[in-house]
Each structure stands twice: as structure tokens, then as C-alpha cells.
Amino acid sequence: MRPIRDIAVVAFAQTDHRRTSDELSEVEMLLPVLHQVLDATGLKAGDIGFTCSGSSDYLAGRAFSFTMALDGVGAWPPISESHVEMDGAWALYEAWTKLLTGDADTALVYGYGKSSPGSVRDVLTRQLDPYYLAPLWPDSVALAALQAQALIDAGETDEPALAGIAARSRASASANPHAQLRGPVDHGDHLVRPLRTGDCPPIGDGAAAVILAAGQRARDLCERPAWIRGIDHRIEAHGLGVRDLTDSPSTRLAAERAGAFERPVDTAELHAPFTSQEVVLRKALRLDDSVDVNPSGGALAANPVMAAGLVRIGEAATRIHRGASDRALAHATSGPCLQQNLVAVLEGDAR
């Protein structure tokens, strides 16, 4: 079903993603990105009708840490603002629904995270079922390795094929000045079998922001807006033992509801932090070799937790802005083994 109001991504900005940013607070890391995305449209903070952010208190190590980021946005005079304890892609979904109601014509969406201060592998165990899985402390890499082994056992892939995904992604990132890993990267030793270090995402800090606008406002702010033709998100069962880790029905359903299967896409930005997860997503999204997958390098080149999904939407939109794509798919995930999945379909005006 076509949305009742046309809404587009009109600007996108992101940090240079780095292994550490000890010299910067979260606000200091975020502020230049906010200025950059506003400058791209000529808007001022006071022109924004709605602001929504995505971040995690677990990464920051303190409650309500997102309120400090509002210092960078400017919350006085009072603004219409919201926050999700999720990747910024889900903040974009909330902003999109806000604009659909007609309560605002523009929205600022941002996501950020600093993974470097602690062990992100241990932090992410807090997403697990608190009674059966979390007490065992299986970290994110171990769980991804279970998924990779299930794919290998099912004949869906093998270790050389996974290495090929890693090499292609980081080669594509050579043209991305914001990526943390670019060009040839040693595939390395096994981290948790069958995953090697090259199959896993880099740990780093980063932030991203986009501006959404509705109708004619979008055309006034951007020469070629990236119209959101559909967006949807779905979730798998919490218990890993009741899921088929070689498939992602929630991604398939989200894509169907977003209209991804109505016509082919030419570009797909997939939030696949592990090489094995790209195998699952390609199958669920019915992507063949004609689709340019992760031309930015994807999460294997830069994976700022709580911003990487928003980056996928921003990267897809940017390709539409500059005419490199006409119809693109963007995907974001959260939780272990692709538990939660969001799919957006973006299109540019006919040329």
C-alpha cells in the first residue's frame, strides 16, 4: 500500500568511523554531523518539526544518556523530540510515521554509539533471554558462528565463499572515505569457528544523521529526493532454539510489506555485520547478482553500534541523490542472529 503522504530522505551525513574516539564525548562526536546535515539543506535547528534519536544506555554506561546528546541538537526553545533504545533506523521509522500524520513537514533523525570504551561483545549479551541464554554469556560472535555453521551444514555456503564476501565488501569500501576498514584486509585466524576475524565487523565509534521532508518541501530542499516508497520492520522469536538460523522470515515479510518485491532494485545496502548474515539476507530478499550489494562496504567496513542501520538507509539515499541508483533497498537489523529486521525501499524521481 502506497503511503498517504510522500516522504523522502533529503540529506545524510556521517562521521569518519574510527576504532577509538577517546578524546571526544558523544556530544562532541555527534555535533559536526548535525551541523553537516543541516547545512546540506540550508535548514536551521528551529526549522525542524520533529527530532528523533537512536542510541543505547548500555554502551554509554549510564541511564538516560541520550538526554546529553540533546545539548548538541539544541532543545531550547522546547522542541518536539523522541528517542528509541534502538539503532537510528528505528528512529527514522518513528519520524516517518510522525510525518505521515501531518504533524510535521521535516524531521531530524540521528543515531550514535561508542563501542570502544568496553567489550561490545559482552554488552550485546544483555539482549538475550534473561533466564536461559543470558546467564551462559554467549557473546555476539559466538552466536553468529552458530548461525554460520548452520548455513555451512545446510550447504548454503562455505568458508571460502564467506571470505569472498568479506573481500568484496572491503574492496567496495575503498571508495568510502568514512569507512573504518578499506581495501584488502587479512582474513585472519578463526575467532570462533567457522568465523575468522575477517568475517566479523570492526569495533568502532560513529554517528549518522538524516533529514526527512514531506511533499513539495522535500523537492525544495533536495534536487533529487530519495522517496521512501515503503518501510516495515518485523521480529523473530526471542528464543534462538525455536528459529531456523539459516533463514530470516521477518526480513522477507518486512520486505514484502515495504513493496520490495513489486519491482527489482538496483542497489541494496544490507546491515550484515557478519559475512554469514549476508548469505541469509540475500536469500530472504531475493537479491541476485544484478543487484549492487553494499557498494559502501557495509557493516563489514564500519559498524558503529546504534548507527550502522541508519547508515545503510543514508548510503542508499545518497546514491539516489547523486543519480547512481533509481530504486534501492536498505536494511537494518538488531538483536542476535538477525532477530529484528527493518526494510525500506527508496526511489528517485524518473530521469
Short mmCIF file of the C-alpha atoms (twelve columns), coordinates in Angstrom:
data_MODEL
# 
_entry.id   MODEL 
# 
loop_
_atom_site.group_PDB 
_atom_site.id 
_atom_site.type_symbol 
_atom_site.label_atom_id 
_atom_site.label_alt_id 
_atom_site.label_comp_id 
_atom_site.label_asym_id 
_atom_site.label_seq_id 
_atom_site.Cartn_x 
_atom_site.Cartn_y 
_atom_site.Cartn_z 
_atom_site.pdbx_PDB_model_num 
ATOM 1   C CA . MET A 1   0.000  0.000   0.000   1 
ATOM 2   C CA . ARG A 2   1.390  3.382   -1.001  1 
ATOM 3   C CA . PRO A 3   1.917  5.786   1.948   1 
ATOM 4   C CA . ILE A 4   -0.734 8.506   2.271   1 
ATOM 5   C CA . ARG A 5   1.968  11.186  2.075   1 
ATOM 6   C CA . ASP A 6   5.203  11.276  0.085   1 
ATOM 7   C CA . ILE A 7   8.219  11.451  2.409   1 
ATOM 8   C CA . ALA A 8   11.870 11.472  1.376   1 
ATOM 9   C CA . VAL A 9   15.389 11.422  2.739   1 
ATOM 10  C CA . VAL A 10  16.788 14.785  1.632   1 
ATOM 11  C CA . ALA A 11  20.170 14.820  3.386   1 
ATOM 12  C CA . PHE A 12  22.584 12.405  5.056   1 
ATOM 13  C CA . ALA A 13  25.814 12.847  6.991   1 
ATOM 14  C CA . GLN A 14  28.062 10.545  8.991   1 
ATOM 15  C CA . THR A 15  31.304 10.617  10.933  1 
ATOM 16  C CA . ASP A 16  34.561 9.055   9.859   1 
ATOM 17  C CA . HIS A 17  34.147 5.788   11.757  1 
ATOM 18  C CA . ARG A 18  37.132 5.070   13.997  1 
ATOM 19  C CA . ARG A 19  38.365 2.334   16.325  1 
ATOM 20  C CA . THR A 20  38.524 4.789   19.226  1 
ATOM 21  C CA . SER A 21  37.459 8.354   19.887  1 
ATOM 22  C CA . ASP A 22  38.630 8.710   23.468  1 
ATOM 23  C CA . GLU A 23  39.238 12.429  23.049  1 
ATOM 24  C CA . LEU A 24  35.572 13.083  22.183  1 
ATOM 25  C CA . SER A 25  32.379 12.825  24.192  1 
ATOM 26  C CA . GLU A 26  29.277 11.515  22.473  1 
ATOM 27  C CA . VAL A 27  28.024 15.091  22.065  1 
ATOM 28  C CA . GLU A 28  31.333 16.228  20.554  1 
ATOM 29  C CA . MET A 29  31.278 13.272  18.154  1 
ATOM 30  C CA . LEU A 30  27.701 13.988  17.108  1 
ATOM 31  C CA . LEU A 31  27.713 17.776  16.787  1 
ATOM 32  C CA . PRO A 32  29.657 18.090  13.477  1 
ATOM 33  C CA . VAL A 33  27.336 15.536  11.857  1 
ATOM 34  C CA . LEU A 34  24.263 17.509  12.899  1 
ATOM 35  C CA . HIS A 35  25.757 20.709  11.513  1 
ATOM 36  C CA . GLN A 36  26.687 18.992  8.263   1 
ATOM 37  C CA . VAL A 37  23.253 17.518  7.611   1 
ATOM 38  C CA . LEU A 38  21.513 20.820  8.386   1 
ATOM 39  C CA . ASP A 39  23.929 22.781  6.209   1 
ATOM 40  C CA . ALA A 40  23.203 20.431  3.295   1 
ATOM 41  C CA . THR A 41  19.590 21.624  3.281   1 
ATOM 42  C CA . GLY A 42  20.054 25.184  4.497   1 
ATOM 43  C CA . LEU A 43  17.807 24.478  7.463   1 
ATOM 44  C CA . LYS A 44  18.348 25.725  10.998  1 
ATOM 45  C CA . ALA A 45  17.595 23.693  14.113  1 
ATOM 46  C CA . GLY A 46  14.485 25.808  14.679  1 
ATOM 47  C CA . ASP A 47  13.131 24.831  11.250  1 
ATOM 48  C CA . ILE A 48  12.910 21.134  12.158  1 
ATOM 49  C CA . GLY A 49  9.403  19.930  13.026  1 
ATOM 50  C CA . PHE A 50  10.371 16.696  14.803  1 
ATOM 51  C CA . THR A 51  13.598 15.205  16.148  1 
ATOM 52  C CA . CYS A 52  14.172 11.526  16.914  1 
ATOM 53  C CA . SER A 53  17.333 9.701   18.018  1 
ATOM 54  C CA . GLY A 54  18.578 6.168   18.489  1 
ATOM 55  C CA . SER A 55  21.258 5.087   20.972  1 
ATOM 56  C CA . SER A 56  21.901 2.691   23.859  1 
ATOM 57  C CA . ASP A 57  22.430 3.434   27.532  1 
ATOM 58  C CA . TYR A 58  24.269 0.097   27.803  1 
ATOM 59  C CA . LEU A 59  27.041 1.391   25.561  1 
ATOM 60  C CA . ALA A 60  27.244 4.713   27.377  1 
ATOM 61  C CA . GLY A 61  27.180 3.063   30.794  1 
ATOM 62  C CA . ARG A 62  24.675 5.498   32.284  1 
ATOM 63  C CA . ALA A 63  20.908 5.928   32.349  1 
ATOM 64  C CA . PHE A 64  19.200 8.453   30.072  1 
ATOM 65  C CA . SER A 65  22.473 9.194   28.333  1 
ATOM 66  C CA . PHE A 66  20.586 10.319  25.225  1 
ATOM 67  C CA . THR A 67  19.468 13.477  27.019  1 
ATOM 68  C CA . MET A 68  23.069 14.717  26.937  1 
ATOM 69  C CA . ALA A 69  23.086 14.423  23.145  1 
ATOM 70  C CA . LEU A 70  20.273 16.959  23.044  1 
ATOM 71  C CA . ASP A 71  22.867 19.543  24.042  1 
ATOM 72  C CA . GLY A 72  24.188 19.126  20.512  1 
ATOM 73  C CA . VAL A 73  20.731 19.445  18.964  1 
ATOM 74  C CA . GLY A 74  19.595 22.433  20.986  1 
ATOM 75  C CA . ALA A 75  16.430 21.769  22.989  1 
ATOM 76  C CA . TRP A 76  15.596 25.364  23.884  1 
ATOM 77  C CA . PRO A 77  13.170 26.794  22.977  1 
ATOM 78  C CA . PRO A 78  11.384 23.456  23.569  1 
ATOM 79  C CA . ILE A 79  11.301 21.073  20.595  1 
ATOM 80  C CA . SER A 80  9.205  18.064  19.615  1 
ATOM 81  C CA . GLU A 81  11.601 15.192  20.360  1 
ATOM 82  C CA . SER A 82  11.643 11.442  20.917  1 
ATOM 83  C CA . HIS A 83  14.186 8.654   21.426  1 
ATOM 84  C CA . VAL A 84  14.345 4.909   20.789  1 
ATOM 85  C CA . GLU A 85  16.696 2.496   22.538  1 
ATOM 86  C CA . MET A 86  17.466 1.026   19.118  1 
ATOM 87  C CA . ASP A 87  19.517 1.656   16.027  1 
ATOM 88  C CA . GLY A 88  18.811 5.019   14.421  1 
ATOM 89  C CA . ALA A 89  16.966 3.214   11.602  1 
ATOM 90  C CA . TRP A 90  14.100 2.627   14.033  1 
ATOM 91  C CA . ALA A 91  14.210 6.312   15.000  1 
ATOM 92  C CA . LEU A 92  13.777 7.048   11.290  1 
ATOM 93  C CA . TYR A 93  10.723 4.778   11.243  1 
ATOM 94  C CA . GLU A 94  9.186  6.743   14.115  1 
ATOM 95  C CA . ALA A 95  9.946  10.035  12.379  1 
ATOM 96  C CA . TRP A 96  8.435  8.706   9.148   1 
ATOM 97  C CA . THR A 97  5.167  7.852   10.948  1 
ATOM 98  C CA . LYS A 98  5.184  11.307  12.573  1 
ATOM 99  C CA . LEU A 99  5.425  12.992  9.186   1 
ATOM 100 C CA . LEU A 100 2.686  10.733  7.804   1 
ATOM 101 C CA . THR A 101 0.264  12.207  10.353  1 
ATOM 102 C CA . GLY A 102 0.897  15.703  9.018   1 
ATOM 103 C CA . ASP A 103 2.034  16.991  12.413  1 
ATOM 104 C CA . ALA A 104 5.404  17.965  10.897  1 
ATOM 105 C CA . ASP A 105 6.895  18.526  7.445   1 
ATOM 106 C CA . THR A 106 10.558 17.963  8.357   1 
ATOM 107 C CA . ALA A 107 12.376 15.653  10.763  1 
ATOM 108 C CA . LEU A 108 15.937 15.293  12.008  1 
ATOM 109 C CA . VAL A 109 16.952 11.699  12.781  1 
ATOM 110 C CA . TYR A 110 20.280 10.643  14.254  1 
ATOM 111 C CA . GLY A 111 21.944 7.605   15.772  1 
ATOM 112 C CA . TYR A 112 25.284 7.226   17.531  1 
ATOM 113 C CA . GLY A 113 27.337 4.870   19.625  1 
ATOM 114 C CA . LYS A 114 30.771 4.465   21.154  1 
ATOM 115 C CA . SER A 115 31.728 0.792   21.372  1 
ATOM 116 C CA . SER A 116 35.391 1.389   22.144  1 
ATOM 117 C CA . PRO A 117 35.197 2.051   25.931  1 
ATOM 118 C CA . GLY A 118 34.133 -1.519  26.815  1 
ATOM 119 C CA . SER A 119 33.629 -5.008  25.440  1 
ATOM 120 C CA . VAL A 120 30.763 -4.692  22.968  1 
ATOM 121 C CA . ARG A 121 30.653 -8.484  22.613  1 
ATOM 122 C CA . ASP A 122 29.732 -8.733  26.301  1 
ATOM 123 C CA . VAL A 123 27.394 -5.722  26.247  1 
ATOM 124 C CA . LEU A 124 25.294 -7.293  23.487  1 
ATOM 125 C CA . THR A 125 24.631 -10.381 25.634  1 
ATOM 126 C CA . ARG A 126 22.161 -8.196  27.556  1 
ATOM 127 C CA . GLN A 127 19.807 -8.562  24.578  1 
ATOM 128 C CA . LEU A 128 19.388 -12.259 25.296  1 
ATOM 129 C CA . ASP A 129 16.665 -14.088 27.160  1 
ATOM 130 C CA . PRO A 130 17.455 -13.333 30.841  1 
ATOM 131 C CA . TYR A 131 16.549 -16.795 32.165  1 
ATOM 132 C CA . TYR A 132 18.067 -19.336 29.783  1 
ATOM 133 C CA . LEU A 133 20.628 -17.694 27.478  1 
ATOM 134 C CA . ALA A 134 21.992 -14.567 29.158  1 
ATOM 135 C CA . PRO A 135 23.346 -16.458 32.223  1 
ATOM 136 C CA . LEU A 136 25.514 -18.518 29.826  1 
ATOM 137 C CA . TRP A 137 27.084 -15.332 28.390  1 
ATOM 138 C CA . PRO A 138 27.255 -16.415 24.734  1 
ATOM 139 C CA . ASP A 139 28.607 -13.317 23.015  1 
ATOM 140 C CA . SER A 140 27.568 -11.888 19.652  1 
ATOM 141 C CA . VAL A 141 30.437 -13.529 17.747  1 
ATOM 142 C CA . ALA A 142 29.738 -16.977 19.221  1 
ATOM 143 C CA . LEU A 143 26.075 -16.724 18.275  1 
ATOM 144 C CA . ALA A 144 26.937 -15.553 14.748  1 
ATOM 145 C CA . ALA A 145 29.287 -18.534 14.484  1 
ATOM 146 C CA . LEU A 146 26.393 -20.871 15.340  1 
ATOM 147 C CA . GLN A 147 24.447 -19.283 12.502  1 
ATOM 148 C CA . ALA A 148 27.398 -19.580 10.103  1 
ATOM 149 C CA . GLN A 149 27.889 -23.245 10.967  1 
ATOM 150 C CA . ALA A 150 24.180 -23.913 10.412  1 
ATOM 151 C CA . LEU A 151 24.487 -22.373 6.935   1 
ATOM 152 C CA . ILE A 152 27.555 -24.487 6.136   1 
ATOM 153 C CA . ASP A 153 25.871 -27.659 7.400   1 
ATOM 154 C CA . ALA A 154 22.856 -26.863 5.200   1 
ATOM 155 C CA . GLY A 155 25.088 -26.455 2.144   1 
ATOM 156 C CA . GLU A 156 24.199 -22.748 1.780   1 
ATOM 157 C CA . THR A 157 27.820 -21.532 1.925   1 
ATOM 158 C CA . ASP A 158 31.369 -22.458 2.920   1 
ATOM 159 C CA . GLU A 159 34.383 -20.686 4.394   1 
ATOM 160 C CA . PRO A 160 35.918 -19.624 1.034   1 
ATOM 161 C CA . ALA A 161 32.578 -18.095 -0.004  1 
ATOM 162 C CA . LEU A 162 32.410 -16.161 3.260   1 
ATOM 163 C CA . ALA A 163 35.952 -14.913 2.689   1 
ATOM 164 C CA . GLY A 164 34.846 -13.725 -0.748  1 
ATOM 165 C CA . ILE A 165 32.039 -11.659 0.785   1 
ATOM 166 C CA . ALA A 166 34.498 -10.017 3.170   1 
ATOM 167 C CA . ALA A 167 36.980 -9.234  0.382   1 
ATOM 168 C CA . ARG A 168 34.285 -7.775  -1.894  1 
ATOM 169 C CA . SER A 169 32.824 -5.604  0.861   1 
ATOM 170 C CA . ARG A 170 36.117 -4.082  1.924   1 
ATOM 171 C CA . ALA A 171 37.179 -3.579  -1.680  1 
ATOM 172 C CA . SER A 172 33.963 -1.607  -2.227  1 
ATOM 173 C CA . ALA A 173 34.780 0.436   0.878   1 
ATOM 174 C CA . SER A 174 37.940 1.704   -0.810  1 
ATOM 175 C CA . ALA A 175 35.812 4.478   -2.318  1 
ATOM 176 C CA . ASN A 176 34.145 5.296   1.028   1 
ATOM 177 C CA . PRO A 177 36.150 7.902   2.966   1 
ATOM 178 C CA . HIS A 178 34.095 7.280   6.119   1 
ATOM 179 C CA . ALA A 179 34.775 3.524   6.339   1 
ATOM 180 C CA . GLN A 180 36.925 2.156   9.150   1 
ATOM 181 C CA . LEU A 181 38.340 -0.724  7.084   1 
ATOM 182 C CA . ARG A 182 39.147 -0.152  3.406   1 
ATOM 183 C CA . GLY A 183 40.824 -2.265  0.758   1 
ATOM 184 C CA . PRO A 184 42.500 -5.651  1.256   1 
ATOM 185 C CA . VAL A 185 42.183 -6.966  4.813   1 
ATOM 186 C CA . ASP A 186 43.798 -10.188 6.014   1 
ATOM 187 C CA . HIS A 187 41.031 -12.727 6.603   1 
ATOM 188 C CA . GLY A 188 42.928 -13.843 9.698   1 
ATOM 189 C CA . ASP A 189 42.614 -16.804 12.026  1 
ATOM 190 C CA . HIS A 190 39.454 -18.364 13.396  1 
ATOM 191 C CA . LEU A 191 37.899 -16.172 16.053  1 
ATOM 192 C CA . VAL A 192 35.052 -18.594 16.766  1 
ATOM 193 C CA . ARG A 193 34.823 -21.412 14.243  1 
ATOM 194 C CA . PRO A 194 33.888 -21.204 11.440  1 
ATOM 195 C CA . LEU A 195 34.184 -17.394 11.581  1 
ATOM 196 C CA . ARG A 196 37.571 -15.780 11.101  1 
ATOM 197 C CA . THR A 197 38.414 -12.234 12.111  1 
ATOM 198 C CA . GLY A 198 37.746 -11.107 8.539   1 
ATOM 199 C CA . ASP A 199 34.179 -12.442 8.756   1 
ATOM 200 C CA . CYS A 200 33.427 -10.117 11.667  1 
ATOM 201 C CA . PRO A 201 32.757 -6.373  11.836  1 
ATOM 202 C CA . PRO A 202 35.279 -3.873  13.162  1 
ATOM 203 C CA . ILE A 203 34.639 -2.401  16.604  1 
ATOM 204 C CA . GLY A 204 34.412 1.360   16.433  1 
ATOM 205 C CA . ASP A 205 32.696 4.629   17.238  1 
ATOM 206 C CA . GLY A 206 30.498 6.693   14.988  1 
ATOM 207 C CA . ALA A 207 27.336 8.684   14.354  1 
ATOM 208 C CA . ALA A 208 24.984 9.419   11.480  1 
ATOM 209 C CA . ALA A 209 22.079 11.763  10.778  1 
ATOM 210 C CA . VAL A 210 19.440 12.208  8.100   1 
ATOM 211 C CA . ILE A 211 16.759 14.778  7.369   1 
ATOM 212 C CA . LEU A 212 13.324 13.718  6.206   1 
ATOM 213 C CA . ALA A 213 10.903 16.026  4.442   1 
ATOM 214 C CA . ALA A 214 7.387  15.620  3.064   1 
ATOM 215 C CA . GLY A 215 5.903  16.504  -0.304  1 
ATOM 216 C CA . GLN A 216 6.963  19.715  -2.012  1 
ATOM 217 C CA . ARG A 217 9.126  20.569  0.997   1 
ATOM 218 C CA . ALA A 218 11.393 17.656  0.035   1 
ATOM 219 C CA . ARG A 219 11.757 18.954  -3.540  1 
ATOM 220 C CA . ASP A 220 12.582 22.414  -2.235  1 
ATOM 221 C CA . LEU A 221 15.385 21.021  -0.048  1 
ATOM 222 C CA . CYS A 222 16.912 18.426  -2.389  1 
ATOM 223 C CA . GLU A 223 17.414 18.298  -6.155  1 
ATOM 224 C CA . ARG A 224 16.617 14.565  -6.297  1 
ATOM 225 C CA . PRO A 225 14.946 13.342  -3.091  1 
ATOM 226 C CA . ALA A 226 15.110 9.677   -2.098  1 
ATOM 227 C CA . TRP A 227 11.409 8.913   -1.667  1 
ATOM 228 C CA . ILE A 228 10.552 6.260   0.924   1 
ATOM 229 C CA . ARG A 229 8.084  4.144   -1.057  1 
ATOM 230 C CA . GLY A 230 7.691  1.637   1.737   1 
ATOM 231 C CA . ILE A 231 9.161  0.768   5.131   1 
ATOM 232 C CA . ASP A 232 8.371  -2.025  7.569   1 
ATOM 233 C CA . HIS A 233 10.009 -3.918  10.426  1 
ATOM 234 C CA . ARG A 234 9.390  -7.361  11.902  1 
ATOM 235 C CA . ILE A 235 10.839 -9.539  14.660  1 
ATOM 236 C CA . GLU A 236 11.768 -13.208 15.083  1 
ATOM 237 C CA . ALA A 237 11.095 -15.280 18.190  1 
ATOM 238 C CA . HIS A 238 13.333 -14.334 21.112  1 
ATOM 239 C CA . GLY A 239 14.408 -17.910 21.730  1 
ATOM 240 C CA . LEU A 240 17.182 -18.936 19.339  1 
ATOM 241 C CA . GLY A 241 16.290 -22.613 19.749  1 
ATOM 242 C CA . VAL A 242 12.916 -22.209 18.041  1 
ATOM 243 C CA . ARG A 243 14.325 -20.373 14.992  1 
ATOM 244 C CA . ASP A 244 15.808 -21.641 11.741  1 
ATOM 245 C CA . LEU A 245 19.046 -19.658 11.722  1 
ATOM 246 C CA . THR A 246 19.583 -20.301 8.003   1 
ATOM 247 C CA . ASP A 247 16.530 -18.200 7.101   1 
ATOM 248 C CA . SER A 248 15.029 -14.824 8.029   1 
ATOM 249 C CA . PRO A 249 11.240 -14.834 7.612   1 
ATOM 250 C CA . SER A 250 10.963 -11.493 9.399   1 
ATOM 251 C CA . THR A 251 13.197 -9.855  6.770   1 
ATOM 252 C CA . ARG A 252 11.169 -11.441 3.983   1 
ATOM 253 C CA . LEU A 253 7.877  -10.251 5.496   1 
ATOM 254 C CA . ALA A 254 9.190  -6.727  6.120   1 
ATOM 255 C CA . ALA A 255 10.417 -6.561  2.516   1 
ATOM 256 C CA . GLU A 256 7.059  -7.793  1.217   1 
ATOM 257 C CA . ARG A 257 5.139  -5.210  3.257   1 
ATOM 258 C CA . ALA A 258 7.537  -2.464  2.148   1 
ATOM 259 C CA . GLY A 259 6.948  -3.324  -1.507  1 
ATOM 260 C CA . ALA A 260 10.456 -4.563  -2.219  1 
ATOM 261 C CA . PHE A 261 9.259  -7.428  -4.410  1 
ATOM 262 C CA . GLU A 262 6.992  -5.332  -6.627  1 
ATOM 263 C CA . ARG A 263 9.864  -4.305  -8.924  1 
ATOM 264 C CA . PRO A 264 13.590 -5.087  -8.957  1 
ATOM 265 C CA . VAL A 265 16.010 -2.881  -7.050  1 
ATOM 266 C CA . ASP A 266 19.395 -1.892  -8.438  1 
ATOM 267 C CA . THR A 267 21.121 -1.323  -5.083  1 
ATOM 268 C CA . ALA A 268 20.881 -2.970  -1.666  1 
ATOM 269 C CA . GLU A 269 22.546 -1.687  1.487   1 
ATOM 270 C CA . LEU A 270 22.372 -4.618  3.912   1 
ATOM 271 C CA . HIS A 271 23.141 -4.363  7.605   1 
ATOM 272 C CA . ALA A 272 25.049 -7.658  7.798   1 
ATOM 273 C CA . PRO A 273 27.748 -7.364  10.477  1 
ATOM 274 C CA . PHE A 274 28.933 -10.927 9.752   1 
ATOM 275 C CA . THR A 275 29.615 -12.408 6.317   1 
ATOM 276 C CA . SER A 276 27.273 -15.321 7.003   1 
ATOM 277 C CA . GLN A 277 24.397 -12.922 7.604   1 
ATOM 278 C CA . GLU A 278 24.698 -11.535 4.079   1 
ATOM 279 C CA . VAL A 279 24.023 -15.071 2.817   1 
ATOM 280 C CA . VAL A 280 20.803 -15.205 4.854   1 
ATOM 281 C CA . LEU A 281 19.677 -11.740 3.816   1 
ATOM 282 C CA . ARG A 282 20.352 -12.223 0.103   1 
ATOM 283 C CA . LYS A 283 18.123 -15.302 0.128   1 
ATOM 284 C CA . ALA A 284 15.338 -13.657 2.143   1 
ATOM 285 C CA . LEU A 285 15.378 -10.538 -0.038  1 
ATOM 286 C CA . ARG A 286 15.711 -12.436 -3.340  1 
ATOM 287 C CA . LEU A 287 18.796 -10.494 -4.412  1 
ATOM 288 C CA . ASP A 288 20.661 -11.853 -7.426  1 
ATOM 289 C CA . ASP A 289 23.998 -10.821 -8.898  1 
ATOM 290 C CA . SER A 290 22.424 -7.958  -10.858 1 
ATOM 291 C CA . VAL A 291 21.974 -6.008  -7.609  1 
ATOM 292 C CA . ASP A 292 24.871 -3.911  -6.313  1 
ATOM 293 C CA . VAL A 293 25.081 -5.102  -2.693  1 
ATOM 294 C CA . ASN A 294 26.778 -2.867  -0.133  1 
ATOM 295 C CA . PRO A 295 28.654 -0.532  -2.500  1 
ATOM 296 C CA . SER A 296 29.634 1.441   0.611   1 
ATOM 297 C CA . GLY A 297 31.325 -1.622  2.123   1 
ATOM 298 C CA . GLY A 298 28.508 -2.258  4.565   1 
ATOM 299 C CA . ALA A 299 28.872 -3.145  8.225   1 
ATOM 300 C CA . LEU A 300 31.993 -5.212  7.493   1 
ATOM 301 C CA . ALA A 301 33.758 -1.919  6.727   1 
ATOM 302 C CA . ALA A 302 32.258 0.153   9.559   1 
ATOM 303 C CA . ASN A 303 29.825 -0.973  12.236  1 
ATOM 304 C CA . PRO A 304 29.041 1.840   14.694  1 
ATOM 305 C CA . VAL A 305 26.532 0.161   17.001  1 
ATOM 306 C CA . MET A 306 23.229 2.078   17.077  1 
ATOM 307 C CA . ALA A 307 24.083 3.950   13.863  1 
ATOM 308 C CA . ALA A 308 25.034 1.237   11.334  1 
ATOM 309 C CA . GLY A 309 21.420 0.586   10.283  1 
ATOM 310 C CA . LEU A 310 20.729 4.290   9.790   1 
ATOM 311 C CA . VAL A 311 23.939 4.481   7.749   1 
ATOM 312 C CA . ARG A 312 22.539 1.825   5.411   1 
ATOM 313 C CA . ILE A 313 19.459 3.986   4.735   1 
ATOM 314 C CA . GLY A 314 21.615 7.073   4.345   1 
ATOM 315 C CA . GLU A 315 24.033 5.387   1.952   1 
ATOM 316 C CA . ALA A 316 21.172 4.089   -0.204  1 
ATOM 317 C CA . ALA A 317 19.569 7.541   -0.236  1 
ATOM 318 C CA . THR A 318 22.844 9.232   -1.170  1 
ATOM 319 C CA . ARG A 319 23.202 7.029   -4.241  1 
ATOM 320 C CA . ILE A 320 19.736 8.136   -5.329  1 
ATOM 321 C CA . HIS A 321 20.589 11.790  -4.658  1 
ATOM 322 C CA . ARG A 322 23.581 11.669  -6.985  1 
ATOM 323 C CA . GLY A 323 21.887 9.556   -9.658  1 
ATOM 324 C CA . ALA A 324 23.850 6.339   -9.105  1 
ATOM 325 C CA . SER A 325 20.644 4.476   -8.217  1 
ATOM 326 C CA . ASP A 326 16.972 4.732   -9.134  1 
ATOM 327 C CA . ARG A 327 15.442 2.159   -6.768  1 
ATOM 328 C CA . ALA A 328 17.313 0.993   -3.697  1 
ATOM 329 C CA . LEU A 329 16.661 -1.275  -0.740  1 
ATOM 330 C CA . ALA A 330 18.029 -0.509  2.716   1 
ATOM 331 C CA . HIS A 331 18.051 -2.977  5.602   1 
ATOM 332 C CA . ALA A 332 18.774 -2.634  9.310   1 
ATOM 333 C CA . THR A 333 18.976 -5.304  11.996  1 
ATOM 334 C CA . SER A 334 19.139 -5.532  15.764  1 
ATOM 335 C CA . GLY A 335 19.482 -8.390  18.198  1 
ATOM 336 C CA . PRO A 336 21.299 -11.746 17.903  1 
ATOM 337 C CA . CYS A 337 21.380 -13.610 14.594  1 
ATOM 338 C CA . LEU A 338 19.179 -11.132 12.696  1 
ATOM 339 C CA . GLN A 339 16.423 -11.164 15.307  1 
ATOM 340 C CA . GLN A 340 14.818 -7.825  14.351  1 
ATOM 341 C CA . ASN A 341 14.803 -6.536  10.788  1 
ATOM 342 C CA . LEU A 342 13.721 -3.326  9.083   1 
ATOM 343 C CA . VAL A 343 13.462 -2.877  5.323   1 
ATOM 344 C CA . ALA A 344 12.992 0.385   3.438   1 
ATOM 345 C CA . VAL A 345 12.511 0.890   -0.299  1 
ATOM 346 C CA . LEU A 346 13.713 4.206   -1.708  1 
ATOM 347 C CA . GLU A 347 13.217 5.634   -5.187  1 
ATOM 348 C CA . GLY A 348 14.318 8.701   -7.089  1 
ATOM 349 C CA . ASP A 349 12.162 10.703  -9.494  1 
ATOM 350 C CA . ALA A 350 12.244 9.453   -13.074 1 
ATOM 351 C CA . ARG A 351 15.066 10.909  -15.119 1 
# 
